[in-house]
Structures are given as structure tokens and as C-alpha cells.
Amino acid sequence: MATVSKQFFRGSASLAETTLYSVPSSTSAIVTNIIITNTSGDLATVTIELNGVPIILDGEIQANDAIVWDIKQVLSELDTITASSSSTDVNFHISGVEIS
């Protein structure tokens, strides 16, 4: 059984719900860290879902601020991480471990 630390997603948010990561076949994954940054001068909202279940629903992130979230959430093969934001000045940094 191979365990690999991995960057699941690093990039700008989309205004529409977008898939950021899909667990590969014959693999499970553990989300370990989510960092959300807002580089704009305005308040933004974000939604993040793990396989269709919101873990953050319209959460607010202040202007020029960051949220660091250390979590342990298991995803099964073909599960997804999706996200959206009210601003494209929001960035997501999602890390974890894949187990195959």
C-alpha cells in the first residue's frame, strides 16, 4: 500500500462550482489542509464540498485575509472536492495524502 503526500489543488477560485480534485480509481485520499486566501479589498464568500456535502457553505473571508484549516477527512475512490467563491481573487490551497 503506497501513501503519497500530495497537493490536491492550488489555484484561483471560480464563480461557479468547479471540481478541484477527484480521487483516482483504486485509491482513497485524506484531506489534511485547506488554506483559503482573499487577495481583494472586499469581503468574499466561499463554498467547499467533499463529495457533494458542504464543509463550508457561503463562509465569509475578509478582505486581504487567509483561513488555515487543518482537518482529516477521508475520501473514497472517485469522490470529489468542489468549490466556488463570490470572487476570483480567492485562492484555494488543498493538500492531503493519497493511499493506493
Stockholm file with secondary structure:
# STOCKHOLM 1.0

chainA/1-100         MATVSKQFFRGSASLAETTLYSVPSSTSAIVTNIIITNTSGDLATVTIELNGVPIILDGEIQANDAIVWDIKQVLSELDTITASSSSTDVNFHISGVEIS
#=GR chainA/1-100 SS CCEEEEEEEEEECCSSCEEEEECCTTCEEEEEEEEEEECSSSCEEEEEEETTEEEEEEEEECTTEEEEEEEEEEECTTCEEEEEESCTTEEEEEEEEEEC
#=GC SS_cons         CCEEEEEEEEEECCSSCEEEEECCTTCEEEEEEEEEEECSSSCEEEEEEETTEEEEEEEEECTTEEEEEEEEEEECTTCEEEEEESCTTEEEEEEEEEEC
//
